[in-house]
Amino acid sequence: MKRFLTAFMALITLAWAWQLFSATGAMAPAPANAWVVREHALTLTGLWSFALMSLAMVLATRPAWLERPFGGMDRIFSVHKWAGILAIGFAALHWLVEMSDDVIKTLWGREGRLPKDHGSGVLEAMRDVAEELGEFAIYALLAMLVLTLWKRFPFGIWRYLHKVMPFLYLALAFHAAFLAPLDYWTQPVGLMLAVLIAAGSFASVLALAGRIGQGRRVGGVVESVCEPGAGVTEVTCRLDAGWRGHRPGQFAFATFDRFEGAHPFTIASADRGDRRITFEIKALGDYTRGLAHRVQAGQSVQVEGPYGRFNLPTGPGARDQVWIAGGIGVTPFLAWLEALQTTPDQAPEADLYYCVRDRDSDPFVARLEALCAPLPSLRLQVISSARNERLSAAALGNRTRAGAVTEVWFCGPQGLADSLRKGLGKMAAARFRFHQEAFEMR
C-alpha cells in the first residue's frame, strides 16, 4: 500500500514538475518570492488532493480486475481508505495556502504577486462558482474525516453520510477543471488531470446510480440461522443461478436488511457446487450483535461477490505453511479445510494455530478437530488464553526448518498480527512471508 501510494504521488509530482520547468524554460522565470512559492504550493497541493480523491473514488467501485495486482479486495479497501485520508489532508493544506495571502501581504506586501489567468466573462463566472464549490466541499470532507476516524460514531449513520462523497467529488472535479492554470491543458499534467476527472466522475456516477458491484450481485434465500456459540451467528444461504461460485477463503457482501445495507463476511464453507454458502458472523457491533434475532430462515438475501485472494495454498510448489486464526478469523480456514476433505492428497504440510479465549467453550474447536482428522499433514494446535497460553513469534521460529521459507497465513485481531510481525522481523524476516486478510469498512 505504502509503495503504491508513494509511486502514485511521485507520478503526480513529476507531471507537475514537467509543466513547471517547461513553463520556466519558455519564458523568463519569475523571481523567487513568497507569492511565487504560494502559487506553486497552491497548485501542487491541489493536484495531490484531487488525484488522491480520484483514486479513492475509482477504488470505491470495488474493481475486481485490480485484485491480482493489489493482492486482494482487502488491500484495495486499505488503499481507498488512506487515499481518502491523505486527499482530505492535502485539501486542508491547499485551503490554508489559499488563505495565506493576507499574511503575505502583511509581511512582504503585494510586490511580486503573480498575475491571475484571465479568460472570458463566462470563464471568470464559472471560476467563481468553482471556488465556492471547492471551499464548501473541503469543509464537508473535513467533517467526514472526523466521523470516519471516530470509531464510536454509529456505522449505520456513517454509511449513509458516506453516500454524499460522490456529490462532493463532482464538486471538486468542477473546482479542479475550472481553476487549473490555463497552460496546464497544453502539458502532460493537463492530460493527467483530464483522465483523473473522467475516471473519478465515472466512478461517482456509478455510485450514485447504485451500480457498484452490480455484475456480481445475486439474490437468494436464507436457509438456516443458528448460534453455535455465544456471540456467533451462523447463516446458511441458498443463492440464485447467477452465483459464480467461490474459492476457499474469499468473502462476500451480504445484505439481509436494505436499510442496514451490505456488510462483508468471509465465506466459511467450501464451494460444493450447490450455490450454498455459510457465514459465521461474530457480534462485533450493534448490527451483528442482534443479527440472530433479525434474520430468519426463508427471508431473502442479496450477496455480492466473491472477492479476495486469501486463497488456499496447495500444490507441489507450496512452501512450508503456518496458518494462524484468531477468534472469528478462523472462518477462511474452515473453508480451506472443508475444501480439502474431497482432495486430502492436496493438503500441504502445515501447522494450524487457533487462538481463542477459552478452548472449552469455543464453538469451533470440535469442528476444526473433525476437519483436521482426515488430513494427517495438518497439525492443529489450540492456544487458549484461559489456560495462560500465548502464541509467540519464537514458537513459530522454532518449528521452521533451517534455510526454509515459511508462508504465514494470518486472519485475526490486528494486535496479534502486529506482535507476530514484529517478532518474526527481529528473528529473520527473509525466512517468513506474512499474508494477512485485513479489510475494514472505515
ABEGO torsion letter per residue (X at the ends): XAAAAAAAAAAAAAAAAAAAAAAAAABBBBBBBAAAAAAAAAAAAAAAAAAAAAAAAAAAAGBAAAAAAAGEAAAAAAAAAAAAAAAAAAAAAAAAAAAAAAAAAAAAEABGBBBBBBBBAAAAAAAAAAAAAAAAAAAAAAAAAAAAABAABBAAAAAAAAAAAAAAAAAAAAAAAAABBAAAAABAAAAAAAAAAAAAAAAAAAAAAGABGAAABBBEBBABBBBABBGBBBBBBBBBAABAEBBBGBBBBBBABAAAEBBBBBBABBBAGAGBBBBBBBBABAAAAAAAAABBBGBBBBBBOBBEABBBBBEAABBBBBBBBBEAAAAAAAAAAAAAAABAAABBBBBBBBBBABAAABAAAAAAAAAAAABAABBBBBBBAAAGBBBBAAAAAAABBBGBBBBBBBBEBAAAAAAAAAAAAAABAAABBBBBBBBBAX
